[in-house]
């Protein structure tokens, strides 16, 4: 799972060679950071059910970090932040915004 997120970030970095690759890797992992912040705040949860030894399935409740609407919102926010931080002309900033938003949403 982790390698897939990093792989998406690395692949998207090829679309904007003037932006540090770490930006795209961090964007691809951003929802996991939001997830664990929400878990620590008690807004989302991970529970180990009594039948875990047989099923090996934890019970997840992640509506604020990994839901479709939430992922879209986090993507827009990530893209907006990238556009504000990007250097260069408006075309470079729009491309960076789109690629970072795609990296966040790819999660």
The first five atom37 places (N, CA, C, CB, O) and aatype in JSON, in Angstrom:
{
  "aatype": [20, 20, 20, 20, 20, 20, 20, 20, 20, 20, 20, 20, 20, 20, 20, 20, 20, 20, 20, 20, 20, 20, 20, 20, 20, 20, 20, 20, 20, 20, 20, 20, 20, 20, 20, 20, 20, 20, 20, 20, 20, 20, 20, 20, 20, 20, 20, 20, 20, 20, 20, 20, 20, 20, 20, 20, 20, 20, 20, 20, 20, 20, 20, 20, 20, 20, 20, 20, 20, 20, 20, 20, 20, 20, 20, 20, 20, 20, 20, 20, 20, 20, 20, 20, 20, 20, 20, 20, 20, 20, 20, 20, 20, 20, 20, 20, 20, 20, 20, 20, 20, 20, 20, 20, 20, 20, 20],
  "atom_mask": [
    [1, 1, 1, 1, 1],
    [1, 1, 1, 1, 1],
    [1, 1, 1, 1, 1],
    [1, 1, 1, 1, 1],
    [1, 1, 1, 1, 1],
    [1, 1, 1, 1, 1],
    [1, 1, 1, 1, 1],
    [1, 1, 1, 1, 1],
    [1, 1, 1, 1, 1],
    [1, 1, 1, 1, 1],
    [1, 1, 1, 1, 1],
    [1, 1, 1, 1, 1],
    [1, 1, 1, 1, 1],
    [1, 1, 1, 1, 1],
    [1, 1, 1, 1, 1],
    [1, 1, 1, 1, 1],
    [1, 1, 1, 1, 1],
    [1, 1, 1, 1, 1],
    [1, 1, 1, 1, 1],
    [1, 1, 1, 1, 1],
    [1, 1, 1, 1, 1],
    [1, 1, 1, 1, 1],
    [1, 1, 1, 1, 1],
    [1, 1, 1, 1, 1],
    [1, 1, 1, 1, 1],
    [1, 1, 1, 1, 1],
    [1, 1, 1, 1, 1],
    [1, 1, 1, 1, 1],
    [1, 1, 1, 1, 1],
    [1, 1, 1, 1, 1],
    [1, 1, 1, 1, 1],
    [1, 1, 1, 1, 1],
    [1, 1, 1, 1, 1],
    [1, 1, 1, 1, 1],
    [1, 1, 1, 1, 1],
    [1, 1, 1, 1, 1],
    [1, 1, 1, 1, 1],
    [1, 1, 1, 1, 1],
    [1, 1, 1, 1, 1],
    [1, 1, 1, 1, 1],
    [1, 1, 1, 1, 1],
    [1, 1, 1, 1, 1],
    [1, 1, 1, 1, 1],
    [1, 1, 1, 1, 1],
    [1, 1, 1, 1, 1],
    [1, 1, 1, 1, 1],
    [1, 1, 1, 1, 1],
    [1, 1, 1, 1, 1],
    [1, 1, 1, 1, 1],
    [1, 1, 1, 1, 1],
    [1, 1, 1, 1, 1],
    [1, 1, 1, 1, 1],
    [1, 1, 1, 1, 1],
    [1, 1, 1, 1, 1],
    [1, 1, 1, 1, 1],
    [1, 1, 1, 1, 1],
    [1, 1, 1, 1, 1],
    [1, 1, 1, 1, 1],
    [1, 1, 1, 1, 1],
    [1, 1, 1, 1, 1],
    [1, 1, 1, 1, 1],
    [1, 1, 1, 1, 1],
    [1, 1, 1, 1, 1],
    [1, 1, 1, 1, 1],
    [1, 1, 1, 1, 1],
    [1, 1, 1, 1, 1],
    [1, 1, 1, 1, 1],
    [1, 1, 1, 1, 1],
    [1, 1, 1, 1, 1],
    [1, 1, 1, 1, 1],
    [1, 1, 1, 1, 1],
    [1, 1, 1, 1, 1],
    [1, 1, 1, 1, 1],
    [1, 1, 1, 1, 1],
    [1, 1, 1, 1, 1],
    [1, 1, 1, 1, 1],
    [1, 1, 1, 1, 1],
    [1, 1, 1, 1, 1],
    [1, 1, 1, 1, 1],
    [1, 1, 1, 1, 1],
    [1, 1, 1, 1, 1],
    [1, 1, 1, 1, 1],
    [1, 1, 1, 1, 1],
    [1, 1, 1, 1, 1],
    [1, 1, 1, 1, 1],
    [1, 1, 1, 1, 1],
    [1, 1, 1, 1, 1],
    [1, 1, 1, 1, 1],
    [1, 1, 1, 1, 1],
    [1, 1, 1, 1, 1],
    [1, 1, 1, 1, 1],
    [1, 1, 1, 1, 1],
    [1, 1, 1, 1, 1],
    [1, 1, 1, 1, 1],
    [1, 1, 1, 1, 1],
    [1, 1, 1, 1, 1],
    [1, 1, 1, 1, 1],
    [1, 1, 1, 1, 1],
    [1, 1, 1, 1, 1],
    [1, 1, 1, 1, 1],
    [1, 1, 1, 1, 1],
    [1, 1, 1, 1, 1],
    [1, 1, 1, 1, 1],
    [1, 1, 1, 1, 1],
    [1, 1, 1, 1, 1],
    [1, 1, 1, 1, 1],
    [1, 1, 1, 1, 1]
  ],
  "atom_positions": [
    [[0.84, -1.18, 0.0], [0.0, 0.0, 0.0], [0.88, 1.25, 0.0], [-0.95, 0.0, 1.22], [0.7, 2.13, -0.84]],
    [[1.83, 1.33, 0.92], [2.7, 2.5, 1.01], [3.48, 2.69, -0.29], [3.66, 2.36, 2.2], [3.6, 3.81, -0.78]],
    [[4.01, 1.6, -0.83], [4.8, 1.69, -2.07], [3.96, 2.2, -3.23], [5.41, 0.33, -2.42], [4.46, 2.91, -4.09]],
    [[2.69, 1.84, -3.25], [1.8, 2.32, -4.31], [1.6, 3.82, -4.25], [0.47, 1.63, -4.24], [1.59, 4.49, -5.28]],
    [[1.45, 4.35, -3.05], [1.27, 5.8, -2.9], [2.54, 6.53, -3.35], [0.93, 6.16, -1.44], [2.47, 7.52, -4.07]],
    [[3.68, 6.02, -2.91], [4.95, 6.64, -3.29], [5.14, 6.54, -4.8], [6.14, 5.98, -2.55], [5.63, 7.48, -5.43]],
    [[4.77, 5.41, -5.38], [4.89, 5.22, -6.83], [4.07, 6.23, -7.61], [4.47, 3.82, -7.2], [4.54, 6.75, -8.63]],
    [[2.87, 6.5, -7.16], [2.03, 7.51, -7.82], [2.69, 8.88, -7.74], [0.61, 7.55, -7.19], [2.73, 9.62, -8.72]],
    [[3.21, 9.21, -6.57], [3.91, 10.49, -6.42], [5.11, 10.61, -7.35], [4.35, 10.68, -4.99], [5.33, 11.65, -7.96]],
    [[5.88, 9.52, -7.45], [7.04, 9.53, -8.35], [6.62, 9.66, -9.81], [7.87, 8.26, -8.16], [7.25, 10.38, -10.58]],
    [[5.56, 8.97, -10.18], [5.08, 9.03, -11.57], [4.57, 10.42, -11.92], [3.97, 8.0, -11.81], [4.86, 10.94, -13.0]],
    [[3.83, 11.03, -11.01], [3.3, 12.36, -11.29], [4.38, 13.42, -11.32], [2.26, 12.72, -10.26], [4.23, 14.45, -11.98]],
    [[5.47, 13.19, -10.6], [6.57, 14.16, -10.58], [7.18, 14.33, -11.96], [7.65, 13.72, -9.59], [7.79, 15.37, -12.24]],
    [[7.03, 13.34, -12.81], [7.57, 13.46, -14.18], [6.82, 14.52, -14.98], [7.49, 12.11, -14.91], [7.33, 15.02, -15.98]],
    [[5.62, 14.87, -14.55], [4.83, 15.88, -15.25], [5.21, 17.29, -14.92], [3.4, 15.69, -14.95], [4.81, 18.22, -15.62]],
    [[5.98, 17.48, -13.87], [6.41, 18.82, -13.46], [7.83, 18.71, -12.93], [5.45, 19.44, -12.38], [8.05, 18.68, -11.72]],
    [[8.76, 18.64, -13.81], [10.16, 18.42, -13.42], [10.76, 19.6, -12.66], [11.01, 18.14, -14.65], [11.8, 19.46, -12.01]],
    [[10.13, 20.75, -12.72], [10.64, 21.91, -12.01], [10.18, 21.95, -10.56], [10.21, 23.18, -12.71], [10.56, 22.86, -9.81]],
    [[9.36, 20.98, -10.15], [8.88, 20.89, -8.77], [9.57, 19.7, -8.1], [7.31, 20.73, -8.71], [9.72, 18.65, -8.71]],
    [[9.98, 19.88, -6.87], [10.66, 18.82, -6.13], [9.76, 17.59, -6.04], [11.04, 19.3, -4.72], [8.57, 17.7, -5.76]],
    [[10.33, 16.42, -6.28], [9.57, 15.17, -6.27], [8.94, 14.91, -4.91], [10.48, 14.01, -6.66], [7.9, 14.25, -4.83]],
    [[9.54, 15.4, -3.85], [9.01, 15.19, -2.5], [7.62, 15.82, -2.34], [9.96, 15.78, -1.46], [6.82, 15.34, -1.54]],
    [[7.34, 16.86, -3.09], [6.02, 17.49, -3.04], [4.96, 16.49, -3.47], [5.97, 18.76, -3.93], [3.91, 16.39, -2.83]],
    [[5.22, 15.76, -4.54], [4.23, 14.82, -5.06], [4.12, 13.56, -4.19], [4.59, 14.43, -6.49], [3.03, 13.02, -4.01]],
    [[5.24, 13.11, -3.65], [5.2, 11.96, -2.74], [4.43, 12.34, -1.48], [6.64, 11.47, -2.39], [3.61, 11.56, -1.0]],
    [[4.69, 13.52, -0.94], [3.97, 13.98, 0.25], [2.48, 14.14, -0.05], [4.55, 15.3, 0.75], [1.64, 13.82, 0.79]],
    [[2.16, 14.63, -1.23], [0.75, 14.8, -1.61], [0.05, 13.45, -1.69], [0.63, 15.54, -2.95], [-1.1, 13.31, -1.26]],
    [[0.74, 12.44, -2.24], [0.14, 11.12, -2.36], [-0.07, 10.47, -0.99], [1.01, 10.23, -3.22], [-0.94, 9.61, -0.84]],
    [[0.71, 10.87, 0.0], [0.59, 10.32, 1.36], [-0.24, 11.21, 2.28], [1.98, 10.11, 1.95], [-0.44, 10.88, 3.45]],
    [[-0.7, 12.34, 1.78], [-1.38, 13.33, 2.62], [-2.62, 12.78, 3.32], [-1.78, 14.52, 1.79], [-2.85, 13.1, 4.49]],
    [[-3.41, 11.95, 2.64], [-4.62, 11.44, 3.28], [-4.31, 10.52, 4.45], [-5.47, 10.7, 2.27], [-5.11, 10.41, 5.38]],
    [[-3.16, 9.85, 4.42], [-2.78, 9.03, 5.57], [-2.41, 9.9, 6.77], [-1.6, 8.12, 5.2], [-2.69, 9.54, 7.91]],
    [[-1.79, 11.04, 6.51], [-1.49, 11.97, 7.6], [-2.79, 12.52, 8.2], [-0.6, 13.14, 7.1], [-2.94, 12.61, 9.42]],
    [[-3.73, 12.88, 7.33], [-5.04, 13.35, 7.8], [-5.75, 12.23, 8.57], [-5.92, 13.82, 6.6], [-6.36, 12.49, 9.61]],
    [[-5.66, 11.0, 8.06], [-6.29, 9.86, 8.72], [-5.81, 9.72, 10.15], [-6.0, 8.58, 7.96], [-6.63, 9.65, 11.08]],
    [[-4.51, 9.67, 10.34], [-4.02, 9.44, 11.7], [-4.24, 10.64, 12.6], [-2.55, 9.1, 11.66], [-4.38, 10.46, 13.81]],
    [[-4.27, 11.83, 12.06], [-4.63, 12.99, 12.88], [-6.08, 12.86, 13.34], [-4.43, 14.32, 12.09], [-6.39, 13.14, 14.49]],
    [[-6.97, 12.43, 12.44], [-8.38, 12.24, 12.8], [-8.56, 11.1, 13.79], [-9.22, 11.97, 11.55], [-9.42, 11.18, 14.68]],
    [[-7.78, 10.05, 13.66], [-7.85, 8.94, 14.62], [-7.4, 9.43, 15.99], [-6.97, 7.74, 14.16], [-8.05, 9.13, 17.0]],
    [[-6.31, 10.18, 16.04], [-5.82, 10.69, 17.33], [-6.8, 11.67, 17.97], [-4.47, 11.36, 17.15], [-6.89, 11.76, 19.19]],
    [[-7.54, 12.4, 17.13], [-8.54, 13.33, 17.66], [-9.84, 12.63, 18.02], [-8.81, 14.43, 16.65], [-10.71, 13.24, 18.65]],
    [[-10.0, 11.37, 17.63], [-11.2, 10.62, 17.94], [-12.32, 10.78, 16.93], [-11.7, 11.02, 19.28], [-13.44, 10.34, 17.19]],
    [[-12.04, 11.39, 15.79], [-13.07, 11.6, 14.76], [-13.26, 10.37, 13.89], [-12.72, 12.79, 13.9], [-14.34, 10.15, 13.34]],
    [[-12.2, 9.57, 13.75], [-12.25, 8.34, 12.97], [-11.7, 7.22, 13.85], [-11.44, 8.46, 11.63], [-11.06, 7.48, 14.87]],
    [[-11.96, 5.98, 13.45], [-11.54, 4.89, 14.35], [-11.09, 3.65, 13.59], [-12.68, 4.52, 15.28], [-11.49, 3.4, 12.45]],
    [[-10.26, 2.9, 14.27], [-9.82, 1.58, 13.85], [-10.1, 0.67, 15.05], [-8.28, 1.55, 13.4], [-9.65, 0.94, 16.16]],
    [[-10.84, -0.39, 14.8], [-11.2, -1.29, 15.89], [-10.83, -2.71, 15.51], [-12.72, -1.19, 16.23], [-11.04, -3.14, 14.37]],
    [[-10.28, -3.44, 16.46], [-9.97, -4.85, 16.25], [-11.15, -5.65, 16.81], [-8.62, -5.25, 16.95], [-11.36, -5.67, 18.02]],
    [[-11.92, -6.32, 15.93], [-13.1, -7.06, 16.39], [-12.71, -8.37, 17.08], [-14.04, -7.35, 15.2], [-11.58, -8.84, 16.94]],
    [[-13.64, -8.96, 17.81], [-13.34, -10.2, 18.53], [-12.93, -11.36, 17.61], [-14.54, -10.61, 19.34], [-12.17, -12.23, 18.03]],
    [[-13.42, -11.38, 16.37], [-13.11, -12.49, 15.46], [-11.89, -12.18, 14.57], [-14.32, -12.79, 14.58], [-11.74, -12.78, 13.5]],
    [[-11.04, -11.26, 15.0], [-9.88, -10.87, 14.19], [-8.95, -12.04, 13.9], [-9.12, -9.77, 14.9], [-8.38, -12.11, 12.82]],
    [[-8.79, -12.96, 14.86], [-7.88, -14.1, 14.66], [-8.33, -14.97, 13.48], [-7.82, -14.96, 15.94], [-7.49, -15.58, 12.81]],
    [[-9.62, -15.03, 13.22], [-10.12, -15.83, 12.1], [-10.19, -15.01, 10.8], [-11.5, -16.39, 12.44], [-9.83, -15.52, 9.73]],
    [[-10.65, -13.79, 10.88], [-10.9, -13.0, 9.67], [-9.72, -12.12, 9.24], [-12.1, -12.13, 9.88], [-9.58, -11.83, 8.06]],
    [[-8.89, -11.71, 10.18], [-7.77, -10.8, 9.92], [-8.25, -9.49, 9.3], [-6.74, -11.47, 9.0], [-7.54, -8.89, 8.49]],
    [[-9.44, -9.05, 9.68], [-10.02, -7.81, 9.17], [-10.32, -6.87, 10.32], [-11.29, -8.1, 8.36], [-11.15, -7.17, 11.18]],
    [[-9.67, -5.74, 10.35], [-9.99, -4.72, 11.33], [-11.23, -3.96, 10.86], [-8.78, -3.75, 11.56], [-11.57, -4.0, 9.67]],
    [[-11.88, -3.28, 11.77], [-13.06, -2.48, 11.42], [-12.63, -1.01, 11.34], [-14.23, -2.68, 12.47], [-12.16, -0.43, 12.31]],
    [[-12.81, -0.43, 10.16], [-12.37, 0.94, 9.91], [-13.58, 1.86, 9.75], [-11.48, 1.0, 8.65], [-14.59, 1.48, 9.15]],
    [[-13.46, 3.06, 10.29], [-14.45, 4.12, 10.07], [-13.64, 5.37, 9.74], [-15.4, 4.33, 11.34], [-13.12, 6.04, 10.63]],
    [[-13.53, 5.69, 8.43], [-12.69, 6.79, 7.95], [-13.48, 7.75, 7.06], [-11.5, 6.23, 7.19], [-13.07, 7.96, 5.92]],
    [[-14.57, 8.35, 7.51], [-15.35, 9.21, 6.62], [-14.69, 10.56, 6.31], [-16.69, 9.45, 7.22], [-14.94, 11.14, 5.25]],
    [[-13.87, 11.08, 7.21], [-13.32, 12.42, 7.02], [-12.0, 12.46, 6.27], [-13.14, 13.08, 8.34], [-11.58, 13.52, 5.81]],
    [[-11.35, 11.33, 6.13], [-10.07, 11.33, 5.44], [-10.1, 10.51, 4.15], [-9.0, 10.8, 6.35], [-9.44, 10.89, 3.18]],
    [[-10.83, 9.41, 4.12], [-10.77, 8.52, 2.98], [-12.08, 8.37, 2.22], [-10.33, 7.19, 3.44], [-12.15, 7.6, 1.27]],
    [[-13.12, 9.09, 2.61], [-14.37, 9.06, 1.86], [-14.19, 9.77, 0.52], [-15.51, 9.7, 2.66], [-13.29, 10.59, 0.36]],
    [[-15.05, 9.46, -0.44], [-14.93, 10.05, -1.77], [-15.05, 11.58, -1.73], [-16.0, 9.47, -2.7], [-14.22, 12.29, -2.3]],
    [[-16.07, 12.07, -1.06], [-16.25, 13.53, -0.98], [-15.11, 14.18, -0.2], [-17.6, 13.87, -0.31], [-14.63, 15.25, -0.57]],
    [[-14.69, 13.52, 0.88], [-13.58, 14.06, 1.67], [-12.28, 14.07, 0.87], [-13.39, 13.25, 2.96], [-11.52, 15.04, 0.93]],
    [[-12.03, 13.0, 0.12], [-10.82, 12.95, -0.71], [-10.84, 14.05, -1.77], [-10.69, 11.56, -1.38], [-9.81, 14.65, -2.06]],
    [[-12.01, 14.31, -2.34], [-12.12, 15.39, -3.32], [-11.83, 16.74, -2.67], [-13.53, 15.4, -3.95], [-11.13, 17.57, -3.25]],
    [[-12.36, 16.95, -1.47], [-12.1, 18.2, -0.76], [-10.62, 18.35, -0.42], [-12.94, 18.27, 0.51], [-10.04, 19.42, -0.63]],
    [[-10.0, 17.3, 0.12], [-8.58, 17.36, 0.45], [-7.75, 17.6, -0.82], [-8.12, 16.06, 1.16], [-6.73, 18.29, -0.77]],
    [[-8.17, 17.04, -1.94], [-7.46, 17.24, -3.2], [-7.51, 18.7, -3.64], [-8.06, 16.35, -4.29], [-6.51, 19.27, -4.06]],
    [[-8.68, 19.29, -3.54], [-8.83, 20.7, -3.89], [-7.95, 21.57, -2.98], [-10.31, 21.15, -3.79], [-7.28, 22.49, -3.44]],
    [[-7.97, 21.27, -1.68], [-7.15, 22.04, -0.74], [-5.65, 21.86, -1.02], [-7.47, 21.63, 0.7], [-4.89, 22.82, -0.96]],
    [[-5.24, 20.63, -1.31], [-3.84, 20.38, -1.64], [-3.42, 21.08, -2.92], [-3.59, 18.9, -1.77], [-2.33, 21.66, -2.98]],
    [[-4.27, 21.03, -3.92], [-3.97, 21.72, -5.17], [-3.88, 23.22, -4.99], [-5.02, 21.4, -6.21], [-3.01, 23.88, -5.55]],
    [[-4.8, 23.75, -4.19], [-4.78, 25.2, -3.92], [-3.49, 25.6, -3.21], [-6.01, 25.61, -3.07], [-2.87, 26.6, -3.57]],
    [[-3.09, 24.82, -2.22], [-1.85, 25.12, -1.49], [-0.64, 25.03, -2.42], [-1.67, 24.15, -0.29], [0.27, 25.85, -2.33]],
    [[-0.64, 24.05, -3.3], [0.47, 23.91, -4.24], [0.53, 25.08, -5.21], [0.35, 22.59, -5.01], [1.61, 25.57, -5.53]],
    [[-0.63, 25.52, -5.66], [-0.65, 26.67, -6.58], [-0.14, 27.92, -5.89], [-2.08, 26.9, -7.11], [0.59, 28.71, -6.5]],
    [[-0.5, 28.11, -4.64], [-0.04, 29.28, -3.89], [1.47, 29.24, -3.67], [-0.77, 29.38, -2.53], [2.13, 30.28, -3.67]],
    [[2.02, 28.04, -3.48], [3.44, 27.9, -3.18], [4.31, 27.78, -4.43], [3.66, 26.69, -2.32], [5.53, 27.99, -4.35]],
    [[3.73, 27.46, -5.56], [4.52, 27.23, -6.77], [5.12, 28.52, -7.3], [3.64, 26.57, -7.86], [4.53, 29.6, -7.23]],
    [[6.31, 28.36, -7.84], [6.98, 29.49, -8.49], [6.78, 29.35, -9.99], [8.51, 29.54, -8.12], [6.52, 28.26, -10.49]],
    [[6.91, 30.45, -10.68], [6.81, 30.39, -12.14], [5.55, 31.06, -12.64], [6.86, 28.96, -12.62], [4.8, 31.67, -11.88]],
    [[5.34, 30.92, -13.93], [4.19, 31.53, -14.57], [2.9, 30.82, -14.25], [4.39, 31.57, -16.05], [2.89, 29.81, -13.56]],
    [[1.81, 31.35, -14.77], [0.5, 30.8, -14.44], [0.31, 29.39, -15.0], [-0.59, 31.7, -14.97], [-0.39, 28.59, -14.38]],
    [[0.9, 29.08, -16.14], [0.77, 27.72, -16.7], [1.47, 26.7, -15.8], [1.36, 27.67, -18.13], [0.95, 25.61, -15.58]],
    [[2.63, 27.05, -15.3], [3.37, 26.16, -14.39], [2.57, 25.98, -13.11], [4.78, 26.73, -14.08], [2.48, 24.87, -12.58]],
    [[2.02, 27.05, -12.61], [1.25, 26.97, -11.36], [-0.01, 26.12, -11.53], [0.86, 28.37, -10.87], [-0.35, 25.33, -10.65]],
    [[-0.7, 26.27, -12.66], [-1.89, 25.45, -12.91], [-1.54, 23.98, -13.05], [-2.61, 25.93, -14.17], [-2.25, 23.11, -12.54]],
    [[-0.44, 23.69, -13.74], [-0.02, 22.29, -13.9], [0.37, 21.69, -12.55], [1.17, 22.19, -14.9], [0.02, 20.55, -12.25]],
    [[1.09, 22.45, -11.75], [1.47, 21.97, -10.42], [0.24, 21.74, -9.57], [2.42, 22.97, -9.72], [0.15, 20.73, -8.87]],
    [[-0.71, 22.66, -9.62], [-1.95, 22.52, -8.86], [-2.69, 21.25, -9.27], [-2.85, 23.75, -9.07], [-3.12, 20.48, -8.41]],
    [[-2.82, 21.03, -10.56], [-3.55, 19.85, -11.05], [-2.85, 18.56, -10.67], [-3.72, 19.92, -12.56], [-3.51, 17.6, -10.27]],
    [[-1.53, 18.52, -10.79], [-0.8, 17.29, -10.47], [-0.81, 16.98, -8.98], [0.62, 17.39, -10.97], [-0.91, 15.82, -8.59]],
    [[-0.69, 18.0, -8.15], [-0.75, 17.77, -6.7], [-2.15, 17.33, -6.3], [-0.34, 19.06, -5.92], [-2.3, 16.42, -5.48]],
    [[-3.17, 17.96, -6.85], [-4.55, 17.53, -6.55], [-4.76, 16.09, -6.98], [-5.57, 18.45, -7.25], [-5.41, 15.32, -6.26]],
    [[-4.25, 15.71, -8.13], [-4.36, 14.33, -8.6], [-3.59, 13.37, -7.68], [-3.84, 14.22, -10.04], [-4.06, 12.27, -7.41]],
    [[-2.43, 13.79, -7.21], [-1.66, 12.95, -6.29], [-2.43, 12.72, -4.98], [-0.3, 13.58, -5.99], [-2.46, 11.59, -4.48]],
    [[-3.02, 13.76, -4.44], [-3.81, 13.6, -3.22], [-5.01, 12.69, -3.48], [-4.28, 14.99, -2.69], [-5.28, 11.78, -2.7]],
    [[-5.71, 12.93, -4.57], [-6.91, 12.14, -4.86], [-6.59, 10.7, -5.22], [-7.67, 12.78, -5.98], [-7.43, 9.82, -5.03]],
    [[-5.4, 10.44, -5.72], [-5.03, 9.07, -6.12], [-5.02, 8.11, -4.96], [-3.68, 9.08, -6.76], [-5.02, 6.89, -5.16]],
    [[-5.01, 8.63, -3.78], [-4.98, 7.78, -2.6], [-6.18, 6.85, -2.61], [-4.96, 8.63, -1.31], [-6.34, 6.05, -1.69]]
  ]
}
